Amino acid sequence: MSEQSTLSEKTTTPPTPARIFDFAWGLGRTATLVTALDLDLFTAIAEGSDTVDDLVRRTDASRRGMHALLTALHASGFVHRDGDRYRLADDAAMYLVRGSRAYLGDMRHIHRQLNFKIWPQLTEAVRSGAPCKEIFAEQADDVWARITPYLDALAVGAGRWMAGVAGDLVPSRPRILDVGCGYGGSGRALAEGWNGSVVGIDREISVTAARDLAREAGLADRTEYRSGDVFDTPWGGPYDVVLLGNLLHGYPVAEVREILARSAAALTDDGVLLLYEIVPDDTETDPVGAFFSLQMLMTSEGVAHSLDDYDRWLAEAGLPVRRRLRSPTGPGTLVAATRGAPS
């Protein structure tokens, strides 16, 4: 045995279970964040209730419980401790304080209404290949009523980003179709960014809220919302832009192809299809898309489709030219497809 190989054996660090323990506590991390949001803890700290005693009085929690919660939040980096006082990390201050323009705290509902119930059933879903809770069915409106405000906050951010990176592909004052619009966040952001108008299609529970939010944003005269299933409701057109924002993962392949074909038919000759989705990614650096694929397994007959699949289906629909961009703030990916020349 060479001296070099002997030295290598002596200096090799043996594996430890640290990563396994960290991964296994994932549900505990989520519950810690959800509890802090339930108590509106980040808002309280931002408003000056920054000691354990202050927060106990503000939230009506026990002192023992508050101390344990703050310890976990400090260890996770959401708050920083200075003596007996706590201050917010920059991302917590921006996204988790109620009233912030970028507030994402309603994420607690998607965990309480959905994730805390379905993830313990993953073993059964993997074995059967069937969802344990169908969230795209009509009877699931109670779930959507809770989680859609959070999804809308994400959609607004995604729409603002798309307006910036895809604006060169669309004409001035474009007419936009937002298919499966939810509360209309992305469509509103595109209409604002491009001085355009938008038609949204979704179930009644969503479009009722979308109309209210559009009115609050001063966009009532540039928005129209149609209630119904995306397959049964007439789309109209032609449109300069068709937006499919986090929609296609909820459908099996045959229905995805149908939606893409209808999108192509609804576009003007130089129109653009904007497809924004979370796609599977099995890398260690960004596994969110891979976990999202498991969530689709447990909640629908849909699939978190791959970019290669979208490339192929778009070409089949007559929209083979595309621009791919990964969102800088999350796992979403934008695919812009047009009939024109590549950009």
C-alpha positions, -999 to +999 in steps of 0.1 A: +000+000+000+014+034-010+021+061+015-004+084-003-033+059+000-024+053+037-025+090+044-058+093+025-074+066+047-062+083+079-076+118+069-109+107+054-138+119+076-162+091+084-199+096+077-222+109+105-260+108+108-261+147+110-278+151+076-303+123+084-313+139+117-316+173+101-338+159+073-359+139+097-368+171+116-383+188+085-418+186+098-407+201+131-392+231+112-424+236+093-445+234+125-423+259+142-427+285+114-465+278+112-469+283+150-450+316+149-473+327+121-504+316+139-493+337+169-483+366+145-450+366+163-430+383+136-454+412+135-453+415+172-415+417+173-415+442+144-439+464+164-416+464+195-427+434+216-392+420+216-388+402+249-402+369+261-424+387+286-436+412+260-445+384+236-463+363+263-485+393+270-490+401+233-499+365+222-514+351+254-490+322+252-473+304+281-439+317+291-425+281+288-439+277+254-428+311+241-393+306+253-391+272+236-405+286+204-381+316+203-352+293+210-361+272+179-367+303+158-333+317+169-316+284+161-332+284+126-321+320+119-356+337+117-348+358+148-316+369+164-312+372+202-294+402+217-294+398+255-330+393+264-343+410+233-351+395+199-349+411+164-360+398+130-338+384+103-340+405+071-361+379+052-385+374+082-390+412+083-398+414+046-420+384+041-435+374+075-446+407+090-483+413+085-490+443+064-458+440+044-463+443+007-445+410+003-463+392+031-463+354+028-476+344+062-508+329+049-486+300+040-496+286+074-530+277+059-516+254+032-497+235+059-526+233+084-553+226+058-532+203+036-496+194+043-498+183+079-526+159+068-512+144+037-474+140+042-479+113+069-497+093+042-469+094+017-460+057+022-495+047+012-495+071-018-462+057-030-474+022-027-508+028-044-498+055-069-531+072-060-538+105-043-548+105-006-566+138-008-579+152-041-576+190-039-586+198-075-621+184-071-651+207-066-656+194-031-622+207-022-634+244-022-629+246+016-592+239+011-588+264-016-606+291+003-578+290+029-547+285+008-555+307-022-546+340-006-511+327+000-509+314-035-521+348-048-493+365-029-468+342-047-485+348-080-483+386-077-445+383-072-441+359-101-462+382-123-441+412-116-410+392-124-425+379-156-436+414-167-399+425-164-383+395-182-408+389-209-420+424-218-400+425-250-420+396-264-454+413-262-470+443-279-480+475-260-512+473-241-516+435-246-548+415-242-540+387-217-559+355-209-551+340-175-563+304-175-570+289-141-563+324-127-570+317-090-573+351-073-558+367-104-524+378-089-501+371-119-526+385-144-531+417-124-493+421-122-489+416-160-518+440-167-502+467-145-467+461-158-477+462-194-507+486-192-528+458-206-561+441-200-568+406-187-595+379-189-594+353-161-611+319-160-615+298-128-641+284-104-666+308-089-649+308-054-617+322-070-631+347-095-653+363-069-622+372-049-603+381-081-629+407-090-626+423-056-588+424-057-588+438-092-611+466-080-589+473-050-559+476-074-578+500-096-580+475-125-618+469-126-621+485-160-592+463-174-602+429-160-629+404-167-634+371-149-654+341-161-666+314-138-663+278-148-641+249-157-612+256-180-624+229-204-660+239-206-658+277-204-654+295-237-620+312-238-627+338-266-598+356-281-576+361-299-551+372-271-517+386-273-507+366-242-520+334-227-508+328-192-507+293-176-495+300-141-489+270-119-518+252-136-506+223-157-492+202-128-528+196-117-536+176-148-526+143-165-508+144-198-538+142-221-554+172-205-521+192-205-519+187-242-555+198-247-549+230-227-518+238-247-536+232-280-564+255-268-538+281-258-522+280-292-556+284-308-565+314-286-533+334-295-528+360-322-503+350-349-475+367-330-489+360-295-469+345-267-477+317-243-463+322-208-460+289-188-449+293-152-445+261-132-426+243-105-407+215-122-390+185-107-353+190-098-335+162-080-304+181-072-292+185-036-290+223-041-327+228-049-349+198-042-382+218-039-394+207-073-388+171-064-408+174-032-435+191-051-437+161-074-444+140-043-471+164-033-488+161-066-488+123-062-507+127-029-532+153-040-542+148-076-540+128-108-516+154-120-478+153-123-451+179-118-440+176-154-405+181-166-391+208-188-383+183-215-420+173-215-431+209-218-407+215-247-421+185-266-458+194-260-453+230-269-438+220-302-467+197-308-491+226-302-473+247-328-454+269-303-419+254-306-399+286-298-393+294-262-373+312-236-365+295-203-358+315-172-356+303-136-372+327-110-345+343-088-368+341-058-381+306-058-384+272-076-406+285-104-395+284-141-409+305-169-412+291-204-422+316-230-433+301-263-441+320-295-446+313-332-420+340-340-382+339-343-362+328-312-351+356-289 
